[in-house]
Amino acid sequence: MEQVENTGVRAPDGLGALEVYFSRSFLKAYSVLEDAPFDFMMDIANDANVAEEDRALSSYYLGYFKGLAQALAKADFYGLGSAELNKPETIKQFLGFMEKLLELYNDYKAGKFKSSAELMEAVNNLEINFENFVGDIMARLRVQR
């Protein structure tokens, strides 16, 4: 087998072709990433180094995050707001939130948080911003009716 020389070429910033592919359908983007909040929550819930109160908080924050994403996916699946949800800019914003969630998850797995309180603050801030994003979408859907 021929060995390929490393030319120093790296992947472009952003997702490139993946971003284009996912930006065509909210449900496509959601379906690939739907388990990320649950996986993150379960890792925290099973981590003895995280304070018990923070493990409970993570279940709330990440469970709520997952539920909000699920509500958007169900709305799209049933054709309630699909035009709004399938706009490339809406999907890109959704992917941005999921990317931030995965960054937090990776930072947690790498031990980059000094305390479980610091981790919970970061997760809570993301959850609040995601809740606002979903609220904005729902407000636009009500106006369109």
Disulfide bonds with the S-S distance in Angstrom:
none
